[in-house]
Amino acid sequence: MDILYASNKLEKILTNERLIKREYTSFYQKVINRMSELRAANNLNEIPHDPPPRRHKLSGEYANCWGIDVSKNYRIILRPVENVDEMDAKLISAIEILKIEDYH
């Protein structure tokens, strides 16, 4: 899957395991695992909707976005890059990672 990042800083962090460990100390290994899964997937549908990754559609402030669990509270928030039906995960083959945060 093609992965873009909302900022250069986020790209620098999420493409370097040492920086991931520094930024997300308590759950860094899960961030590394999820990023590896995203890079290996051909489309968003290949990320399971069952835990541990638990891909899910978001609503409210993140209405056109998806979330992927990295810890009990933290999620990778991403959105499709192409103009496709964002409800059909099979069609999403390019994403932009917006942030990793606890939006609860």
N, C-alpha and C positions, 0 to 999 in steps of 0.2 A: 504494500500500500504506500502511496506517496504521502509523506508527512511534511507539513509546513508548520511554522510556529508563529504565534502572535507577536513575538518580539525576538530580537537577536539575543537578548539575555536568556530568555527561556530556552532557545535553541542551544545555546552554549552549555547550559546546565544539563538539559535532557539528552545531550549527545556525549556526555563525559561522565563516566561512572564515579570518578573521584568527586566531581562537583555535585552529583546527585546525592552522594553520601553526606556531603557537607550541608546541603540545603534541606534534605528530608531525612534527618538523622534517625528518627524512630521507626521509619518504614521505608528506608531507602531500597532495600532488596526487592520489595514489592513494586516500587517504581521501575527499577531495572527490569524486572520480569514483565511488567505490562508494556513497557517500551519495546522490549524484544518481541512480544506477541504482536504488537501493532506493526512493527517492521516486517514480520514474517507473513502477516495476513495479506491476501489479495484484495479483500474487501472487508467492510465492517461486519458483515454477517458471520465471518469466520471467528470473531471474538464472541465467545459464548455469553448467553444472557443468564446463565446459571453462575453462582459463585464458584471460584473466587473472583474472576474478572467482572462478572455481572454487568454486561453492557445494557444500558437502559436509556430511553428517550427522556429528555428533561422538559420541564414546562416553566411557566412564569417568566422570570428574567432571562432564562436560557431556553426559550421556546423552540428554537431551531437547532438545538444542540443535543449531544449525547453525553452520558457520563459513564466512566468505567471505574470501578472500585479499586483503590490502592490500599486502603485501610478501613477501619470501622467507620470513620467519618470523612476521610479525604477521597476526592474523586479527580480523575483526569477529565477535564471538560474540553470537548472537541466539537467541531462543526464540519459538515461537508464543504468541500471547496467548490465542487461543480454544482451547476443548477440541475439537480436531480430530485426526485421525490425523497425527501429526507426521512420519510417513514419507512422506506424500503432499504434496509441495510445492505442488501445484495448489490445495489446500484452505487454504493458509496465506496469509491476506490482511491479517493484523495481526501485527506482531512487536514484541518488546521487545529493544532492544540492551543487552546486559549489560556489555560492555567491549570494548576493543581491546587485545589482549595477545599475547605470544609464549608459547603454552602447551606448547611442545615441551620 
